[in-house]
Amino acid sequence: MTSTSAALRRAIAVLAVVLLLGASGCTNSYQPPTVAAPRPAGAQQPAPTPSPIDAPECDARRSVQPLATAPSKYVTQGYIRAGVDQTMTRMTYRHPATGEFQGFDIDLLYEIAKALFPGKDPKQTVRFVVVTSAERQARLRDDTVDIVADSMTATCARALEVAFSTDYLDSGQTVLVRGDSPYQGIGDLGGKPVCAATGTTSLQHTRDRPEKPIPVSVPNWTDCLVMLQQRQVEAISTDHNVLLGLRDLDPSTRFVTQPPGWRPPGDTSCDWHVEPKSACTWFSDEPHAIATRQDDIALLRFVNHVLEQLRRDGRWAQMHQKWLPEHPDAGPPPARYGPNLFWPPGM
């Protein structure tokens, strides 16, 4: 038998096996099922519209007069319970390697603790309680925490439930998108899903935009980042200082650069923005304040005293340079003290 004949016989045998397998239905026809990209627990698209809060107009930047006397309750107690987020790298963040909290708001809390408990390590006298944006007022009301420092915007509606310190950081809402995104401003996002955390002013401002973006709500800011990376939303919109932290976690993201074509009536957000004002992409006014229970005015006065000291002795500027060097605010906000509709509340 020649080598050519042998090769032909082997080819015929292989073909016969293939035909036999095909006839018996034993071919490997398995296809993996299509699996949808996972969504963060609690994500809602579109975000439900909350019931409107009928809050009277006030100057949310005003607070009670400062007092240098440390509240005896906390001096005796020996610690203070602070409600904080754990996902905002520039403001309140639990470092995954050390488990310790860090950020601008954390440093503020440590300064308050050092003033309350002189000579003691503030890391031993601040007891952190992790809260989401939607939980902040409730945790104060139910006495789970004594104080909230969580990139929280002071508003008249919130002042119906909690008490606010003087403004310690001026910011404004803007937009973060993927690096390959075509969007240049909030005006490009009409009909597009835009993410913000539940219980924030950012979600309401997104809903109020005339371009009609689709608001998507999630429990935590890092949930927004996951959805942006998975292309489940087209943008994240909130305060500039919070978005800086999300950009830290994913440097491939970028800020929009086009100023909004429409601003709410009376919007003064860009008054707090550094020059040039023509480049300001902010479209909401976000005065940041520390919150306490409404009946804890002694603590609130002491917090205002500490904030006043930080403004005067340069520590505020040092903290800002450490955590928010790129944040385009115009410096430490001057303190504004009452009276207004809420200060002093019930007194």
N, C-alpha and C positions, 0 to 999 in steps of 0.2 A: 504493500500500500504506500503510495507516494505521500509526501508531507502535505501536498495540496489537498489530497483527498481526506487526510486526517483532520485538517483545519476545517474543511467543509462540514465533515461529520460533527465536529464540536459546535460549530455555529448553529447547525440545525437542532442539536440537542438543547442548546441554550434558548433558542427561539421557542421550542416546544414547551419548556418549563415556564417561560413568560406567558405563553398563551394559556397554559393550564391554570396558572395563578389568576390570570385575568378572568377566566371563565368561572372560577370558583368564588369570585368576589373577595379575594384575599389581598387585594392591592391596598397599600397604605394611603387611604383617602382622608385621614384625620386632619381637621382644621381647628386651631385653637379658637375658642369663643371670643367674640368681641367684648372687651371689658371697658366700661366707661372710666374716664379718669376720676380718681377719688376726689370727693369734695369735702372740705372741712366740716366737722360736725357742727350743726347749728347754722350753716349758711342758708340764707333765704334770698331768692331772686325771683321777682323783685322784692325788695325789703318791704315789710308791711308798713302802712302809714299809721303812725301813732295818733292817739287822740290829742287834739290841740290843747295846749295849756294856756289858760287865760291869765297871763302874768302882766301886772301893770308895768309901765315903763319906769326904768330906774337908771342910775349911773352905776353899772356893775363894777366899775373900778374903785368905787368908794368903800371904805371899811371903817371899823371903829378905831378910835385913837389908841396908839401904842401905850403899853405899860411895862416897865422893866421888872416888875415883881413876878417871880416865878409862881405859878399856881401851886398851892400847898398840896392839892390832891395828887399831883404827879410827883412832886418832891418826895412825898411820903411813899407813894407807890413804887418809885424807883425805876420806872420804865414808861415808855409810851408806845402805843400800838398804832402802826402806820399802815394804811391801805395803799398799796402800790400795784402797778402793772409789773409784768416781768418780761415784756417782749419789746420794749422801746430802748434801743441800745444807747441813745444819747440822753435819755431822761430817766427811765426806771427799767433796769435790765438785770436779770439774774444770769451771771456769767456761767456758761455750761461747764467750764473747766474747774472753777473754784466754788461754785454754788453761792457766791456772794453777790449782793446787789450793788449796782453802780449806776452813775448817771447824774445829771444836773439836779433832778429832784431828790435823789438820794443824798447828795452833798448838802442840799438845803435841810433835809431832815437831820443830818448829822450835826449841822450848825445849831439847829434848834435844841437838839439833845445835849450838846456841849454846854449851851447856856442854861438849860434846865438842871443838868447834873454836872456841875463843875468838877474837873479832875477825874471824871470817869470816862472810860472808853465808849464812845457813842455806839460802837458796834454791839456793845453789851446792853445798852439802854434803849435801843430802838428795836421793837419786835415787829417784823414785817409780816403783813397779812396780804396775800395775793388776791387782788380783786380785778374783775373785768370793768370796762367802762360803764357797762349797764348796771353794775352792782354798787357803784360808789356811794350814792346818796343813801341807799338802803342799809349799807354796812355801818354808816354813821348813825342812822336813826335807830337801828336795833342794837347799838352799842357793841358791835363786833370790833370796831376800830375807834381810836380817839381823834385821828387826823388822817386826811387824804392828801397826798402829794403825787399827782399822777397826770401831769400835763393837762390839767382840768381847766376848762374855760369857765370863767365866772359869767353867769347870765342871770337875768331877772327871774326867769322861770325856775332855775335851780336855787336861787336865793329864797324861794318860797319854802324850801325843804332843808337847806343847810346854810351855814354862815361862811363867808369868804374873807380871806385876808386881802391886803392890798395886792395889786397887780405886781407880779415879780418877773414876768416875761411877756413881751408883746410879740404875737405871731399872727399869721394869717393862713387861710386854707389855699392850697395849690394842688398840683397834680404830678404824680409819678407814673411813668409809662415804661414799657420795655424799650431797650435800646434800638430795636429794629422797627419800632412803631412809627407810623406816619403822622401821628397826632402832635400838634405843636401847642395846643392850648385847650382849655375846657370847652371852648366854642366848637371844637372838632368832634366832641364826644356825644353829640345828640343821638339818642337811640342806642348807645353803646353801654354795656354793663360796666359800672364804676363802683369799686368796693370801698367800704368804710366800716368801722366797728359799730356794733349795736350800742345804742345809748349815747351816741356822740352828737355834738352839734354838726360835725362834718356830714353825717348822713342826711340831716335835715337840709343843710345848705346844698348838697348835691341834688336832693329832691326838688328844691326850689328853683334850680337853674332853668332859664327859659329854653335852653337847647334840649331839655328833657332827656338827659342821660338816664339810664336804668339803674337805680340804686340797689346795690347788693350788700347785705349786712352779714357780718360774721362776729363771733365772740372776741377774737383777738386780732391785733394788727398783723401778726405773722401769718394768720390765715389768709389775709388779703394778699400777701406776698406769694404764697403758694398758688393761689388762684390766678394771679398775674403770670407766674411762671408756666402754669399749665394752660394758659390762654383761655381760661374760663371767664376772665374779666379783661377789659382793655386798659384799665387804669386804676390807681388807688388815689383817693383824694382826701386829704386831711391837713392838719397844721404842718407847716414847713419843717419845724423841729422834729416832728415824729417821722416825717418822710426821710429826713436825713439818716435816721437810724435804719430804716428799711433799705435805703440805698447802701448802707454799710454791709448789710447782710447779702445783698446782691448788687455788686458794682456794675453789672451790665445794664441796670435800669438807669433812667435819666429823668430830670425834671423837664416839664414843658417850659417854653421860653416866651410864648405869645401871651401878652396881657389879655384878660377877659374882655370881651366886647361889651359886656353888660355887668353892672354892679348894682347891688341892692340899694334902694333909696337910703341915703344917709350913711352909706358905707364909708368908714374912715380908716380902713385897714392899712392902706398905703401911707397914711400919715405916720405910721410907726416903722415904715420901711426905709432903709438907707437909700441915698441917691444912687442912680437916677430913678425917680419915681416912675418915669415912663417905662421902665423895665419891670415894674412890679406885677407879678402874676397872681398876687393874693386877691381873693374875692370875698373874704369875710374877716371880721375883726375878732381876734381870739386873745383876750387878756387872760393870762394864766394866773391862777390864785390857789392858795392852800385852803382846804375846806375843813371845818369842824362842825360839831353839833351846834344847833342854834342856842342851846342853853349853856354852852361852854364858852362864854364871852371872856372869862379870865384867860383861858388858853389862847383865844383869838387875839387878844390884846398883846399877849406875850410874843406870839408869832410875829405880829406886826412890828414889835420892838426889835426882834432879831433881824427881820427883813430890812428895817431902817438902818441898822448897824452895818449890814452887808453892803448896802448901797454906798454908805458914807466912807467906809474904810478900805474899799477897793476889792474886798473878797468876792463880791458879785462879779466884777469884771474878770477876776482870776478864774472863777468857775465857768464863766461864759467862754473864755479863751480855751479852757481845757476841754469842754464838752461841745460847744456850739460855735467854733470859730468861723464857719461858713454861713451861719444863720444871719440873714440880712436885716436884723432889727437894729434900731437906732440907739441901743444902750439901755441901761437900767431904767425902768419906768419910774417916774417920780410918784411918791405915795400920794394918794388922795384919801382924805378922811371925810366922814359923814358931816352933816346928816343927809340921808335920802329916805326913800320909802321904807328901807329895811334896817337902817342903823340909827340908834341901837334897837335891835329887834325886841319887842315886848318890854321895853324899859321906859 
